[in-house]
Amino acid sequence: MTSATATHARKGRLLTLWTPEDKQFWAREGEAVAKLNLWISVPALFLAFAIWQVWSVVAVNLPALGFKYSTNQLFWLAAAPALSGATLRIFYSFMVPIFGGRRWTALSTASLLIPAIGIGYAVQDNTTSYPTMLILALLCGLGGGNFSSSMANISFFFPKERKGSALGVNAGLGNLGVSVVQFLSPLVITAGIFGIFGGEAQTIVKNGEHTQVWAQNAAFIWVPWIAIASLAAWFGMNDIADAKASFAAQAAIFRAKHNWVMCLLYLGTFGSFIGFAAGFPLLIKSQFPSVNPLAYAWLGPLVGAVIRPFGGWLADKVGGGAVTFWNFIVMALAVLGVLYFLPKGTGGYAMPFGPAEGSFAGFFVMFLLLFLTTGIGNGSTFRMIPVIFLNQKLRALRDGNDESARAQAIKEGNTEGAAAVGFAGALGAYGGFFIPKSYGSSIAATGGPEFALWMFAAFYALCVVVTWWYYARRKAEMPC
């Protein structure tokens, strides 16, 4: 390609020529552009996860601030972002090919200012109505929705052999927002870091002592970073002309069997990650009352997020099917380990052996192993999806030497793969609601969380079988 042609391939922030599977193009200019878009996408997704999970921290402090909400109302405030975020992901999955990755990343990131600013003002007045708080909690789902569009966008930029690593980095570092918001929020509310711009302090009574806090800081701390990330996306990222597609073109995934199979597997990986992250503090408090859950809860999501890029990289090297297969086996065994170390209650579903009083150390280590495997599985399954759809299109070629037909197959495969990545992320996000709800239902019905954990182990065993049958066995339908 001449320099004149290369210049013509860009119109402002629009890439009119993008062929990452062409090794010469990738080495000459593709890799640098793809990495720039990835490293702008990462902090934007990090902030999205932070806003999505900020309500779990805010809700804990509302009673101490004088808000007269019932326990059930507080539960629904904490659950609402998971429900709205998962639902929004369904729609966000298809936005990048319609609006463009740069435009949509900038606009969807800027939309996070709405709940961040809204919560910051609402928590300063303990007469704020419950419906207002519920609306703000639902708006935090804007952060959850961003994940699907972000992953779909980044999948367009990288060649097949690099998709797992790239998506693992984007999602893994983005997922860090979950643990950072749980770790940072209790710290920033202790000081008036925004001065006159941040509002007045509130007084709470803790252990018989009056303490001043700035609860609004848990939300306001993210506002300047959201603004910066939005501007960086608008002026620094790119739209890909070949990624343009109508909803109808993307909707082909709903007729694809492997879309639904991978949705099941991704529910087992990311659904477990976000669900365990949401329910971990409550489970610690209910089973080990003498332990401060806030001192430990953030470590699980941190482990799961940090290891996710490794899962994508490992899947690139040895195959996503094999990594996912063995990963689900370890997940099932880790759940059995959690059951072993739980205190033996009266629910009737406890293991017949193990320490009667339970062991928090053993319980915590087993949960760290669970978070570790959810992270690895997140990376490997997200590597599998775009590869599956691309391979399907290439297999269907009648003439493998027809370059125009091959280019069209690659375009359709990448478009459908990106849509499937986003859609699987949408369904997987419902785990953020169902896992903690399963704990609560199990405790209410049987007196302990054991029944829910047995169901999780059975689900992981199902995922082992499904992964082996479709993707990991010697004559699998779609080895990847």
HUGIBEL-V708614 format. One record per residue. N is the residue number from 1. D_FIRST is the distance of its C-alpha to the first C-alpha in Angstrom with 2 decimals. Layout:
N_D_FIRST ; N_D_FIRST
//
This chain:
1_0.00 ; 2_3.78 ; 3_6.64 ; 4_8.16 ; 5_6.12 ; 6_6.55 ; 7_10.03 ; 8_10.68 ; 9_10.17 ; 10_13.34 ; 11_16.62 ; 12_19.13 ; 13_19.69 ; 14_18.15 ; 15_14.93 ; 16_13.91 ; 17_11.14 ; 18_12.56 ; 19_12.18 ; 20_14.14 ; 21_15.18 ; 22_11.79 ; 23_12.74 ; 24_9.51 ; 25_8.49 ; 26_12.18 ; 27_12.54 ; 28_9.83 ; 29_11.00 ; 30_12.76 ; 31_15.90 ; 32_16.70 ; 33_16.58 ; 34_18.56 ; 35_21.10 ; 36_21.68 ; 37_22.54 ; 38_24.68 ; 39_26.64 ; 40_27.43 ; 41_28.43 ; 42_30.82 ; 43_33.33 ; 44_33.27 ; 45_34.25 ; 46_36.75 ; 47_38.48 ; 48_38.53 ; 49_40.40 ; 50_42.72 ; 51_43.76 ; 52_44.13 ; 53_46.57 ; 54_48.28 ; 55_51.05 ; 56_52.28 ; 57_53.23 ; 58_54.55 ; 59_56.75 ; 60_58.58 ; 61_59.81 ; 62_60.97 ; 63_64.56 ; 64_65.13 ; 65_63.98 ; 66_66.64 ; 67_64.72 ; 68_67.19 ; 69_64.94 ; 70_66.13 ; 71_64.58 ; 72_63.26 ; 73_61.66 ; 74_59.98 ; 75_58.66 ; 76_57.07 ; 77_55.54 ; 78_53.89 ; 79_52.82 ; 80_51.52 ; 81_48.10 ; 82_47.37 ; 83_48.34 ; 84_46.47 ; 85_43.37 ; 86_43.19 ; 87_43.74 ; 88_41.13 ; 89_38.56 ; 90_38.96 ; 91_37.76 ; 92_35.19 ; 93_33.51 ; 94_32.16 ; 95_31.41 ; 96_27.81 ; 97_26.30 ; 98_28.72 ; 99_28.45 ; 100_25.24 ; 101_25.27 ; 102_25.30 ; 103_28.03 ; 104_30.11 ; 105_30.00 ; 106_31.14 ; 107_33.83 ; 108_35.15 ; 109_35.40 ; 110_37.22 ; 111_39.61 ; 112_40.98 ; 113_42.76 ; 114_45.18 ; 115_46.89 ; 116_46.55 ; 117_48.38 ; 118_50.69 ; 119_51.93 ; 120_52.39 ; 121_54.81 ; 122_56.47 ; 123_57.64 ; 124_59.47 ; 125_61.96 ; 126_63.82 ; 127_65.05 ; 128_61.56 ; 129_62.07 ; 130_60.90 ; 131_58.92 ; 132_56.95 ; 133_56.19 ; 134_55.22 ; 135_52.75 ; 136_51.21 ; 137_51.02 ; 138_49.26 ; 139_46.79 ; 140_45.86 ; 141_44.30 ; 142_41.40 ; 143_40.29 ; 144_40.61 ; 145_38.59 ; 146_35.60 ; 147_34.99 ; 148_33.88 ; 149_31.36 ; 150_30.04 ; 151_29.57 ; 152_28.02 ; 153_25.48 ; 154_24.48 ; 155_24.22 ; 156_21.20 ; 157_19.15 ; 158_19.59 ; 159_18.94 ; 160_22.11 ; 161_23.14 ; 162_22.99 ; 163_24.63 ; 164_28.13 ; 165_27.71 ; 166_25.96 ; 167_28.54 ; 168_31.27 ; 169_30.43 ; 170_30.22 ; 171_33.44 ; 172_35.27 ; 173_34.97 ; 174_35.50 ; 175_38.64 ; 176_40.03 ; 177_41.07 ; 178_43.87 ; 179_45.54 ; 180_44.87 ; 181_46.54 ; 182_49.53 ; 183_49.78 ; 184_49.12 ; 185_51.09 ; 186_54.54 ; 187_53.81 ; 188_52.54 ; 189_55.46 ; 190_57.93 ; 191_57.13 ; 192_56.61 ; 193_53.19 ; 194_52.35 ; 195_55.62 ; 196_56.88 ; 197_53.62 ; 198_54.06 ; 199_57.51 ; 200_60.86 ; 201_61.62 ; 202_63.41 ; 203_66.32 ; 204_66.56 ; 205_69.30 ; 206_68.19 ; 207_70.79 ; 208_73.44 ; 209_71.64 ; 210_70.10 ; 211_66.48 ; 212_64.15 ; 213_60.62 ; 214_57.75 ; 215_56.61 ; 216_54.16 ; 217_52.05 ; 218_50.84 ; 219_48.87 ; 220_48.42 ; 221_46.80 ; 222_43.57 ; 223_43.40 ; 224_41.66 ; 225_39.07 ; 226_38.32 ; 227_37.80 ; 228_35.44 ; 229_33.39 ; 230_33.17 ; 231_31.88 ; 232_29.36 ; 233_28.01 ; 234_27.90 ; 235_26.15 ; 236_24.10 ; 237_22.89 ; 238_20.34 ; 239_20.78 ; 240_18.44 ; 241_18.35 ; 242_18.27 ; 243_21.29 ; 244_23.39 ; 245_26.27 ; 246_29.87 ; 247_32.80 ; 248_33.63 ; 249_30.33 ; 250_30.93 ; 251_34.61 ; 252_33.88 ; 253_34.39 ; 254_38.09 ; 255_38.49 ; 256_36.77 ; 257_39.30 ; 258_37.09 ; 259_36.62 ; 260_40.38 ; 261_40.71 ; 262_38.19 ; 263_39.98 ; 264_43.11 ; 265_41.55 ; 266_39.95 ; 267_43.34 ; 268_44.66 ; 269_42.18 ; 270_41.22 ; 271_44.37 ; 272_46.39 ; 273_44.64 ; 274_45.24 ; 275_48.65 ; 276_49.92 ; 277_48.73 ; 278_50.69 ; 279_53.78 ; 280_54.01 ; 281_56.13 ; 282_58.54 ; 283_58.89 ; 284_59.67 ; 285_62.23 ; 286_63.94 ; 287_64.21 ; 288_64.73 ; 289_66.49 ; 290_67.16 ; 291_63.46 ; 292_61.51 ; 293_58.43 ; 294_56.46 ; 295_56.57 ; 296_54.72 ; 297_52.90 ; 298_49.71 ; 299_49.11 ; 300_48.36 ; 301_45.43 ; 302_44.15 ; 303_44.10 ; 304_42.45 ; 305_39.68 ; 306_38.94 ; 307_38.77 ; 308_36.47 ; 309_33.15 ; 310_34.74 ; 311_35.42 ; 312_31.77 ; 313_30.72 ; 314_33.52 ; 315_32.56 ; 316_28.99 ; 317_30.63 ; 318_33.59 ; 319_33.09 ; 320_34.10 ; 321_36.93 ; 322_38.73 ; 323_38.46 ; 324_39.69 ; 325_42.51 ; 326_44.00 ; 327_43.46 ; 328_45.64 ; 329_48.32 ; 330_48.51 ; 331_48.64 ; 332_51.61 ; 333_53.38 ; 334_52.79 ; 335_54.47 ; 336_57.40 ; 337_57.49 ; 338_57.74 ; 339_60.59 ; 340_62.34 ; 341_62.43 ; 342_63.45 ; 343_67.08 ; 344_69.15 ; 345_70.17 ; 346_72.26 ; 347_69.49 ; 348_70.15 ; 349_66.53 ; 350_66.49 ; 351_66.00 ; 352_69.41 ; 353_68.64 ; 354_67.16 ; 355_68.69 ; 356_70.98 ; 357_70.09 ; 358_66.40 ; 359_64.23 ; 360_61.85 ; 361_60.14 ; 362_59.47 ; 363_58.51 ; 364_56.04 ; 365_54.44 ; 366_54.06 ; 367_52.42 ; 368_50.02 ; 369_49.13 ; 370_48.64 ; 371_46.33 ; 372_44.42 ; 373_43.93 ; 374_43.00 ; 375_40.16 ; 376_38.94 ; 377_39.33 ; 378_37.45 ; 379_34.39 ; 380_34.68 ; 381_35.35 ; 382_32.48 ; 383_30.17 ; 384_31.80 ; 385_31.37 ; 386_27.59 ; 387_27.42 ; 388_30.28 ; 389_28.81 ; 390_25.38 ; 391_27.18 ; 392_29.49 ; 393_26.80 ; 394_25.08 ; 395_28.58 ; 396_29.30 ; 397_26.55 ; 398_28.39 ; 399_25.57 ; 400_23.41 ; 401_21.11 ; 402_20.38 ; 403_16.84 ; 404_17.62 ; 405_20.92 ; 406_19.56 ; 407_17.14 ; 408_20.23 ; 409_22.40 ; 410_20.29 ; 411_20.35 ; 412_24.11 ; 413_24.79 ; 414_23.25 ; 415_25.08 ; 416_28.36 ; 417_28.02 ; 418_27.61 ; 419_30.59 ; 420_32.59 ; 421_31.90 ; 422_33.28 ; 423_36.16 ; 424_37.25 ; 425_37.25 ; 426_39.48 ; 427_42.06 ; 428_42.01 ; 429_42.96 ; 430_46.32 ; 431_47.36 ; 432_47.84 ; 433_50.79 ; 434_52.15 ; 435_52.51 ; 436_54.68 ; 437_56.49 ; 438_57.20 ; 439_58.74 ; 440_60.95 ; 441_62.02 ; 442_62.78 ; 443_64.85 ; 444_66.69 ; 445_67.47 ; 446_68.22 ; 447_68.73 ; 448_65.62 ; 449_61.85 ; 450_62.24 ; 451_61.94 ; 452_58.56 ; 453_57.32 ; 454_58.53 ; 455_56.56 ; 456_53.40 ; 457_53.98 ; 458_54.49 ; 459_51.27 ; 460_49.29 ; 461_51.00 ; 462_49.81 ; 463_46.22 ; 464_46.62 ; 465_47.66 ; 466_44.94 ; 467_42.16 ; 468_43.59 ; 469_44.01 ; 470_40.61 ; 471_38.24 ; 472_39.93 ; 473_42.22 ; 474_41.37 ; 475_41.01 ; 476_39.82 ; 477_38.43 ; 478_35.19 ; 479_34.81 ; 480_32.32
//
